[in-house]
Amino acid sequence: MKPWKNCLLAIPLSLMTLFACAPAAAQGILIVGDSISAAFGLELERGWVSLLKARLHEHSYELPVVNASVSGDTTAGGLARLPRLLEVHQPDLVVIELGGNDGLRGLAPDKMQQNLSAMIDAALAADADVLLMGMRIPPNYGVRYTEAFEQVYRDLGSEPEVTLVPFVLEGVAGVPELVQADGIHPNAKGQPGILENAWPPISDWLVKQP
């Protein structure tokens, strides 16, 4: 959470009034992702981010959740968009769900790591906490590439300032009844599974807030 905002402690003698500092209001959660978080192929209201909003409300957390996910986005695209998003929304938590399209395009894992690392640094510099959502790619890309791809998330997730969900589609990917006809994107039945993967670290984060 951000520290207490600066506040004016002027005490007009004529009023003899003391204005005390109050804790800064939570600015909420910013999600920067790709089609997985943009509810590709579905109405946005059926996506996991909308389900997250509903769960927060159920638990009496009236935090704004900004879904800045763009289908087809890469880590380079997310990095380019993030500074403006941080400036406008001033989030307390940034959820980064990117990298899948880098992998599907066969882009260099080291460059993907540089982009994600820069996004993490930007979020931390903006006084936001970071939740990184890991991704995996099909094995037909070869053992060497898929291992290097997954290692990116393990490396970044080992940083003390970063919380990692190892695989955002755990329990969903590869289950025919939970994915769309393309075999990749979760359908409406698969969206709750994504939320269940994301919820534990988000819930832990919420509990730690003042």
VOFI-216734 format. One record per atom (N, C-alpha, C, CB): z, x, y. Coordinates in pm, whole numbers, plus 50000, padded with zeros to 5 digits. Glycine has a CB too. Layout:
residues N
ZXY...
//
This chain:
residues 210
500005008449881500005000050000500005008750125501224990550001499455003350228499445010650352500855011050411498445004350451501175021450488502485022050551502615011350657502725035750613503845009550706504054999650808503195002450929505514999150848502654991750984501814993351103502704997351221501024980151134502085004551311502795007751434503074994851510501985017751521504204993751566504474981751644505254985451770505244971351560505174976651864505744979051995507224975451993505004971052104508034984652037509464982252038509984980952181510194993551964509114976052266509534974152405510604963352412508324970452494511584965252499512674955552513512784951652660514034961352459512074941352700512174937052840513614933552873511244924952866514164940052975515554937753010515804923453051515964946953121514774917253109514974903553154515124893953038513814899253241514564897652921514624888752804515634893452702513274887652738515964906252705516884912152610516454908952467518324907152636515134910852440514584907352310514134920052238513394897552324514484920752113514074932152032512994927751934515294938151957511844934451939510764931551845510784942351737509374930951917511164938651618511264948351508509944949551436512364944151411509794961151368508584963251291508584954451166508454978151251507424949951128507264942151005506304949350914506764927651035506454947750782505534954450690504104950050713505944951750546503164959250692501754955950708501354946150598500884968650703500544936350635500054926650538499054933350444499404914550609499094929050318498154934650221496734930950257498484929850079495844940550251494454938250285493624934550164493874950350351494204935050046493534929949928492784940149846492614919749968491884934949763491184942649662489694942649690491464936949521489104954349684487654955949702487074960649570487324966049818486074953349522485414956949397483994961349427485424945149297483694973749393482374979449415481764982149278482434992649502480834973749238480294974949104478814971849097481034965949011478344970148974476934966848950476844952948889476264977448858475854950748803475624937348748476794932248665474384937448665477584941248608478714936848527479714929148612479404948948461479934933648734480864926848824480184916748915481594936948907478844917248921478094907649002477724895248922476834914149057478224894148799477994882448712476504879948692478654869948772475794890548658474354889548637474024878448536473794903048588473064869848572472614859348483473504847048480472494864548347474554847148561475504836048563475754831548706476824840048496476324819748720476844815848850478004825048883477274800848852478074829349007479094839049048480504834149013478994841949198480704821249019482034815648993482484817548848482054800949027481544821048760481904822648619482134837348583480804816848530481954846148679482134860448655483594864348651481424868348761483844876448600485214880948583485954882648715485234893748507485224885748821485894887548951486424874149001484924893649054485654863548983486144850249021487324846248933485014839849009487284849948805488424847248717489654855048763488074850848572489434867148815490544874948869491174867848988490064889048910490344862549076490864855349193491734843649148489704850249282491274836449046492034825148997493354829548936491224817348894493344840548863494584845348801495574850048907494294856648703495084856749008495974860949116496654848749179495184868849223495864838249200496424825949257497474820049164495314815749285497204820049034498154814748936499484822348941497574815548795499404835248972500624843548979501174844449121500324857548927500684835649208501184834649346500884847049429502664832249346499814854249395499354865249477498164860349560498954877749390498404858049687497344853049773496644864749842497914843149878496094873649761495384885349813493894882449822495644897749725493244886649928491784885449932491154895049833491254888050073490114890349765489344898649673487894898449720489464893549524487394910049758486024911249806485164917049694485954920149934484174909549652483264914349548482014919949614482904902849448481944933149624480814939849686479904945949581481284950649784479784939149468478964944149357477514940049374479504939049223476614948949333475174946749347474504949949214474564955449463473824940149158473124942449031472114953849046472414929648984472124962748949471204974148951471704986149028469914970049007472884985049088473374996049172473775008049086474564991349257473625019749145474015032349083475205038149159472825042349081475715049249109476815055649181476375060749317477375067249098475115064649329474605069149459474575057549557473195075249444474165045849509474145034249596475535030049637473445022849528476465030349543477835026849575478445036449676478665026649450478165049149659478675059149752478125056849892478315073149705476865053149902476245050750032476845038450100474735049050017477225028550022477735016050078479225016550108477465004749985479955025050040481415024550045482015026850184481965034549952481575036650263482245038750392482295026250480481555049650468481195019050486481175006850566482084996150508479755001450578482104995050376482964985250311484444988150338482714985050160484805000850334486185004750363486545001650507486395019550334485615004150596485865001750738486054986950766484715007250821485234978750706485264964450735486454957550667483964957850690486704960850540487684953150462489064959650454487164951150324489154972650477490434979750475491284975850354491194977050605490764977750233491464973250113492664981850079490524972849997493574976050001494694983549946494344989149810495934974749937493424982749739492984987249608491464986649602493614978749496490854997549559489414998049538489134999149389488765009849617488404989549336488004989749195486554994449190488164975449128486325005649123484975011349112484445008848972484985026649144483405000848963482784997548836481305001248846482974982248800481025013848833479665019048848479415030248747479445024148993478155032748723477765043548633476855039148522478975049848575476935026348485476095021448377474615023248402476385007148353474195020448525472775021948556472355036648566472455014848686473285045148605472995059448601472665063548458474195067748655473495058748365473295062248225472015056648168474455057448143471755043948196470545037548143469275044148197470535022648176469365050048314468225057048374468185071848334468265055848526469175076148258469205089948214469495099848325467915093348150470175095448429470495104348540471565114448498470965096248663471595125648566472485136648528473945132548539472215148848616474725134048432476145130548438476925138248544476775132948304476555150948567477305158548667477095152848808476895173248664475895147648834475645141448963476395128248973474145139248984476435120648865477205108248862478675111248891477055101148726479185121948830480575125648853480825129348999480975137248762479895136449058480035139949200480095127449286478865148949245479225117749257479205105449336480495097549320478015096749296480945095949196482185088549173483385095749235482405086449023483395108849223484475116549283484505114849434484335131349247483335114649495483265112649640483735098649679481835115049690483425088849596483905075249622485425074549612483275065349525485965081149512487415081449496488065088049616487805088749368487525099249658488075106449773488035097749899487315119549797486925090549917486795082050036487815070750034485375076250045488015064849917488995054049906490395059149933488915047649769490745070649875492065076349896492275080050042492255088549807491235085250105491335088950246491555076650334490085096350291491095065050285491295052450358492615045850320490135042850329493465053350249494795048750212494765037250112495555044450336493755037250025493655027249919493915033749784492265020449921494455026149692494595030649554493265028449483495765023149482493085035149370491795034849302491955031149155491085048449314491145021549112491025017948972489575020348931491455002948946489375029248835488035032648788487775025748655487875048148774486665018348649486295011148528485245019248453485754996848562485615024248337484705032448259483615024448190485475040248157482535031248158481385024948092480915034047978480225022248193480235028147882479585035747775478135031547768480295033447638477315039847708475895036747695475505036947548475035046747776474385030747513473965030147372473775043947311472665022347360474025045347182473945058447116472525064047106474515057346979471525055847132470155060847120469805070847231469185049347123470705072947327470475082947430470825096947380471285079747555471345097747259471665110747201473135114247218470815121547263473665121247119475095124547118475475132947239475455131946990474665142747270475005151847380475105144447513473965163047391474125135747539474135128547668475255118147673472785121747692475415110447566476445100047568477845106047578476335091347443478065117347515479365123947525479605128947666479455135447425478575135047726478725140047864478955128347960477475148047905478295117147934478445105248017479885100148012477465094247973480425098447894481785093347879482825103247930482055089947734482515116147920483455126347967483675125448117482955140247930482675120548190482805118848334484015110148366481525112748395484125098948296485235089748322486565095648278484985076548251486545102548165487795108748120488295119148220487595115247982487365127048272487755137348369488315131148496486555146248403487605121248549488055114948674489345107048651486965105748731489455100748535490645092948506491885101348484490415084548387491715114248461492865123148443493495127148575492445135448366492825124148686493395127348817494575118148844492325125948929495665123448895496885115348912496735103549006497995124048962495785104249098495615093349195494745082149142495025098649323494195083749021493215074148968493765067448842491875081248937493615054248836493915046848715492595043448647494745033848746492525045648517491265044048443491365032948339490875057148375490365024148339490105015348226489005022348147489695000548271489275027648029488295035947959486935029347937488855039947826486925016347905485665009447880485784995047927485265010147729485104991748033485224978548094484784967348000484404977948221483894970447905483384960347812484024961147674481884961647799485194967247666485894968147538486114954147481487244975447555485734952147355485904939247291484824929147325487204933747327483914932947413482834923847455481474929447414482874921747608481234942047444479954948247410479704947847260479914962847460478494944147223478124944047082478534931647006478714955747016479194922247073479594909747009478574899147048481064905347051477704895046956476574886246992476964873747069475864882146868478054867347032478424854847099479004856947238479404847347014479224869547278479814872347408478834878547507480994881547391477604881147463476624887447552475384878647564476234901447500474624881147669473394873747693472284878647600472974874947840471134872447614470024875547525469574890047534468864866447555469844896647648469444910647662470324920047581469484914747809471424914847526472314922947445473204932247525471534930947351473144931447656473904940547742474914933047828472964948447831474424923247903475284916648001476134905747937474444910748113477424905547968478304895147913477884881247960479754897847954478014871447871477774857747910479084851647960477184849347792479094838547982480294832248036481484833847941480034817448064481234833847811482314835447715482854849747713481834831647576482034859147756482454873147757483204877247882481284881947740483084869547990483704873348117485234874148108483324863448223485904864848039487374866248028487784879247961487944854547951486964884447870487284897147806487304908647905486294900047696486384908348001486384918648105487664917648187485144917248197488034905448222489264903548299490474908848223489464888848333490514906448093491654911148014491724926348012491584905847872490574932948020490564947548026491034952548163489164952947996490694945248267491034949548403492434945248445490024944048501492934934448386494184928748435495404937648420494434916048365495644944348307496884952248296497084962348408496884959548165496084970848443496334980048553496444973148688495244990348559495704962148707495824954948833497214948548844494714944148844497684942748734499024936848732500084947348759499294929948597499944959148698500894969948722500884974048869500574982048634499694974648926499564978149067500254968049156498104979349105500064955349126500684944749205502204945849203500254931049153502744948549086504214949349072504774960749154504594951148924504024971349171504514983049243504454981549395503734995049203503784970749443503644969149587504954964349648502524959449619505274969349767506514965049835506524950049859506674972349969
//
